[in-house]
Amino acid sequence: MEDNTAISFANVGAKYDNAREVLSDVSFNISNGAFYFLSGASGAGKTTLLRLIYQLHKPCRGQIKLFGQATNNMTRDDITKLRHKMAIVFQEYSLLSHMSVFDNVALPLRVRGLPESKIKKLVTKTLEWVGLGKYADANPKTLSGGQQQRVSVARAIIIQPSILLADEPTGNLDDENASRLMELFIQMNKTFGTTIILATHSTKLMDTYKFPVIHVENHKVSFLGGSGIKNETQETKKIWKGPKPQNYFTELSKQFDDIEKA
C-alpha cells in the first residue's frame, strides 16, 4: 500500500543551544496535497516548525520523516536532494539584490542544472503568470512589497515543489495583494497537488479561506478544522470555502509540460 504521507513528526522536540525546548513532543502526519494554515503567537514556534520541515534545524529528539524518509541521519547531500522537492517563501522576500528579477527566479533551476533554453522559457512564463513579465530585467529593490513577494513566490513555484512552506508571506501586504497571493497558493495546491503550510497571524485570512489550522501554543501543536472544531486525533481533510480561484495555474502547468518535453 502506497504511503500518502508527505510530512511525519513523531515525538519531536526542538530547542536552540541549551535553552528550554521551543517545541515539545510534537507528533502529526500530513498527507500529500493538504493545505494548512499555521497559527500561534509570536515566538510560539511557528518558524521553528517550518525550519524543522525544511531541514534548516535539527530536532533535539524524536523523528521527522519527509516523503516516507527518516531525516535524522541524512547526509548533507541527502538533505540537498530532499530540498529539491520543497520550497520556502519568507515574509522578508529573501531576494538577491545584485541579481535581476529574472535571475532571482531562475536561480533554483540553474542550481538543478537545467539548460538555459528551458530556463528562459520557464522563467518568462512564470513571471507572466504572476503579473511581472515586464519586470524581468528590473532590480528587486525597485519593486513594491507586493511585487517583491510575487517574485519570491515565482521563484518557489517554478520548481513545482511537492511541499511549499510559507512563513508569514502576506504579513507586509495589503488585502488585495494578500488575496492575490492566496490565489496563487490555492492554484498551486489544486493543480500540482502541492502540500502547503502557510504561517500567518491574520485571523481575517483564516476566516476567509477555510483551510484547517495547525496551532502552536505552549510548546505544543494542535489541529483545528476549517470550521474551527478542534481535531487533534486525526488529520483534517482539505476544506475550501473561499472565492473560486481563476484557472491560471492549469494553463501554466500545461505550458510547463510543453516546455519540459521540448
Buried (B, 14 or more C-beta within 10 A) or exposed (E): EEEEBBBBBBEBBBBEEEEEBBBBBBEBBBBBBBBBBBBBEEEBBBBBBBBBBBBBBEBBEBBBBBBEEEBEEBEEEEBEEBBBBBBBBBBEBEBEEEBBBBBBBBBBBEEEEBEEEBBBBBBBBBBBBBBBBEBBEBBBEEBEEBBBBBBBBBBBBBBBBBBBBBBBBBBBBEEEBBBBBBBBBBBBBBBBEBBBBBBBBBEEBBEBBBBBBBBBEEBBBBBBBBEEEEBEEEBBEBBBEBEEBEEBBEBBBEBBEEBEEE
